[in-house]
């Protein structure tokens, strides 16, 4: 399978790349080139997704994996540029899209967040989930259901992480203190980035 990865050198993207290479897929990475591509990547196209999507023109892929979209404009532009060139579009979203993330039994149909200002491109704790809702909607406007997949993982932890929000877990483990709740309302499950 010929797969395009938007990103692919850090965290979830990097581990997806390593797993796909191990399974014999032909991978092309599109990223800023600030980190070396993992071993086994067939092609790397250097560019910024915000300004350089035209560098992908003339190429076609069976699928694209988008792990690096944070604002709906990024998804809308990538989806429009790739619609005729890829068979399927997989967007990594987040459990943070849900209006009530502590509700037991969340489903794909559970209520989603709404931003007060849907035009914002400021990504922070107050806007992250709502922006991802809009990213999902932007993809749905271009790719029909049979050609798109959106995954909403919970807290993703592991190596090669570009930021540091979960170092408390590592510190607690080193100190041999519990780092997760025993269950009940508000319980969170961490997803290993290799899963």
C-alpha positions in Angstrom: 0.0 0.0 0.0 1.2 3.5 -0.8 0.7 5.7 2.2 1.2 9.5 2.6 1.9 10.7 6.1 1.5 14.3 7.0 4.2 14.6 9.7 5.6 11.2 10.6 8.8 11.9 12.5 7.4 12.4 16.0 5.2 10.6 18.4 2.1 8.9 17.0 3.2 9.5 13.4 6.7 8.1 13.9 5.3 4.9 15.5 2.8 4.5 12.7 5.6 4.9 10.1 7.7 2.3 11.9 4.8 -0.2 12.0 3.8 0.4 8.4 7.4 0.0 7.1 7.7 -3.2 9.1 4.6 -4.4 7.3 6.0 -3.6 3.9 4.1 -0.5 2.9 5.6 2.2 0.7 5.6 5.5 2.7 6.0 9.1 1.7 6.4 11.7 4.4 5.4 15.3 4.0 6.8 17.5 6.7 9.1 20.4 7.4 12.2 18.2 7.4 13.3 19.3 10.8 13.8 15.7 11.9 15.2 12.8 9.9 12.7 10.3 8.5 12.6 7.0 10.2 14.4 4.1 8.5 12.6 2.5 5.6 10.7 5.5 4.4 10.6 5.5 0.6 10.2 9.3 0.0 10.3 12.5 2.0 8.8 15.6 0.6 9.9 18.7 2.5 7.4 21.4 3.0 5.0 23.1 5.4 1.4 21.9 5.3 0.3 25.6 5.7 2.0 26.8 2.5 3.5 24.0 0.4 0.8 21.4 -0.3 1.4 22.0 -4.1 4.6 20.0 -3.7 2.4 16.9 -3.5 0.9 17.5 -6.9 1.3 14.7 -9.4 1.6 12.0 -6.8 -1.1 9.5 -5.8 -1.6 7.3 -2.7 -3.9 4.6 -1.5 -4.3 6.5 1.8 -3.2 9.5 3.8 -2.6 9.7 7.6 -3.0 13.1 9.1 -1.6 13.3 12.6 -0.6 17.0 12.5 -3.8 19.0 11.9 -4.9 21.3 14.7 -7.0 23.9 12.9 -9.8 23.3 10.4 -8.1 25.3 7.6 -5.2 22.8 7.6 -7.6 19.9 7.1 -9.7 21.7 4.5 -6.6 22.6 2.5 -5.1 19.2 2.7 -8.3 17.4 1.9 -8.9 19.7 -1.1 -5.4 19.2 -2.4 -5.5 15.4 -1.9 -9.1 14.5 -2.8 -8.3 13.3 -6.3 -4.9 11.8 -5.3 -5.7 9.5 -2.3 -8.2 6.7 -1.8 -8.8 7.3 1.9 -8.1 10.0 4.4 -7.4 9.0 8.1 -7.5 11.9 10.6 -6.2 11.5 14.1 -8.6 13.6 16.2 -9.0 13.4 20.0 -11.4 12.4 22.8 -11.3 16.1 23.7 -14.0 16.8 21.0 -16.7 15.6 23.4 -18.7 18.2 25.3 -18.8 16.0 28.4 -15.6 14.0 28.4 -16.3 12.5 31.8 -19.6 11.0 30.7 -19.6 7.2 30.8 -20.4 5.4 27.6 -19.4 8.0 25.1 -20.2 7.1 21.5 -19.6 8.7 18.1 -23.0 10.3 18.5 -22.3 12.0 21.9 -22.5 15.8 22.0 -19.5 17.6 20.7 -17.9 20.9 21.9 -18.7 24.1 20.2 -16.3 27.1 20.0 -17.5 30.6 20.8 -15.3 31.8 18.0 -15.0 29.1 15.3 -12.6 31.3 13.3 -9.9 31.2 15.9 -6.6 29.5 15.1 -5.2 29.9 18.6 -4.7 26.4 19.9 -4.7 26.1 23.7 -6.5 24.2 26.4 -9.8 26.1 25.9 -9.9 25.7 22.1 -8.1 22.4 21.3 -11.2 20.1 21.4 -13.5 22.5 19.6 -10.9 23.1 16.9 -10.6 19.3 16.4 -14.4 19.1 16.0 -14.1 21.7 13.2 -11.2 19.7 11.7 -13.4 16.6 11.5 -16.2 18.7 9.9 -13.8 20.1 7.3 -12.7 16.6 6.3 -16.4 15.4 6.1 -17.1 18.3 3.6 -14.6 16.9 1.1 -14.3 13.1 1.7 -17.5 11.0 1.9 -17.9 8.5 4.7 -16.6 5.5 2.7 -13.3 7.4 2.1 -12.6 8.9 5.5 -11.8 7.6 8.9 -11.5 9.7 12.1 -10.1 8.3 15.2 -10.5 9.9 18.6 -7.9 8.5 21.0 -7.8 9.4 24.6 -4.6 10.4 26.4 -1.7 9.1 24.2 1.5 8.6 26.1 4.9 7.2 25.2 8.2 8.1 23.7 9.1 10.6 21.0 6.5 13.1 22.3 7.0 16.7 21.2 5.6 18.2 24.4 5.7 17.3 28.1 2.2 17.1 29.6 2.5 13.6 31.0 5.9 13.7 32.7 4.0 13.4 36.0 3.2 9.8 35.1 6.9 9.0 34.5 7.9 10.7 37.8 5.2 8.8 39.7 6.4 5.5 38.2 10.0 6.2 39.2 8.9 7.1 42.7 6.7 3.9 42.8 3.6 6.0 43.5 0.2 5.3 41.9 -0.4 7.4 38.8 -3.9 6.4 37.8 -7.3 6.3 39.4 -8.8 3.1 40.7 -11.9 3.4 38.4 -15.2 5.1 38.6 -16.3 8.5 37.2 -13.5 10.5 35.6 -11.3 7.5 35.0 -9.0 7.9 32.1 -7.2 5.3 30.1 -3.9 6.0 28.4 -3.3 4.8 24.9 0.2 3.5 24.1 1.3 5.4 21.0 2.3 2.1 19.4 -1.2 0.6 19.6 
